């Protein structure tokens, strides 16, 4: 927790790189966006270096490591290549996510329960290098308990199913998802894990997640970069910050 107990906002800048890569040029620069996000009140910057480099590039990670004064949270798949990159850069935080080449975005959480041994071995050197290791999981008891057993310090709960249900108007399903998220946030905190949450969050869906006392950090990307088209990145982030603080009170 931060000294003032404030819920942290990690701004994911992947989709600045998506726009840049659509033209194969150097503009817009995700590092510049990250600095702007910092000025607008982001407590951290999140970037997902995907195996296929469809948005963030290796050079972006170099730039973010050098150019930020807030912590970098590097999202990555559980591969030897990514582990080597993380060990070279030693970012403040590493978040392990599942990755499928054909998916449009990170569709589900990591299968921790079935891969405990492999994951425990994977995260040990990252922790030794001083990275705070987080595991992106679905809000399921088996995953939370397995994340705890393998020595992760943090879990990030996948809020995608909750946000999709809200967007589709399936309100019963949405409320059931919220209940699961609440229960698993409480279980994780009882086990001593720090709880984060993210994926698909918008102005319409952020409040119930921000209101969960155990949740210490939200990671939000796609919506903020989209909203930046209409109001600018700084004001888009400031409004998210306001909604988070309001829900927390
Ligand atoms: N958290 C994790 C672990 C993610 O993989 C992503 C997407 O890269 C996010 C948060 C942010 O999701 P969104 O871009 O939908 O806000």
Boltz pocket constraint, residues with backbone or C-beta under 6 A from the ligand:
constraints:
  - pocket:
      binder: B
      contacts: [[A, 12], [A, 14], [A, 48], [A, 75], [A, 95], [A, 97], [A, 105], [A, 106], [A, 136], [A, 156], [A, 197], [A, 198], [A, 199], [A, 200], [A, 201], [A, 219], [A, 220], [A, 221], [A, 222], [A, 223]]
      max_distance: 6.0
